[in-house]
Every structure is written in C-alpha cells, then in structure tokens.
Amino acid sequence: MTFIEFKKLLLDAELTIPKFTALIKVSEKNIQSYKKKEEVPNAIAAVAACFAKMNQEGMDYRTLINDLNLQKKEKKGAGFSSKKKEKKESKE
C-alpha cells in the first residue's frame, strides 16, 4: 500500500497520523519514515484499513484498541538514552 493510500484510510477512519500513532502506541517518526519509502508495511496498512471499515460501519474501534492496554516500546541497545544516562551517572 502506498503512503497516500494509507493517509486516505486514516481520513476514512477520522484519524490524523499523530492520533493514529498515539492509539496504536508507535512512534510518529516511525510512521512518517514510510512517506520517504512511499510504501507502508502490511501490518500498518491492515490496521488502517480495519479502522476505516470499522468507522464506516459505526463501530467504536478506539475503545476496542484502548482496552488492549497497548504499551509503547522503548528503544534498547547501544547508543540509546539509557546507556548514555548510565555512563553519565558512573562518571559523577
């Protein structure tokens, strides 16, 4: 799915990119990066299509998704903030 098709589905779901990313607990920067690639991953495309269809059918998908208690994933690995904080604390 192209990024333009994805954005059209979000409009059908009455969502903006910031609202979509907040709802599914992913980084807005991550979703915006697909604009450069001009293609959206299948899983993200499927979610957007489901939200659009559910909205069209009058279903409250927002409550359904919120009830899942999704958690935003934190980046882990070398070079990320937790490592930098540890180094700063050990120097002090």
PyMOL commands that set and color helices and strands:
alter all, ss='L'
color gray80, all
select helices_A, chain A and resi 3-12+17-24+28-37+42-56+61-66+81-91
alter helices_A, ss='H'
color red, helices_A
deselect
rebuild
show_as cartoon
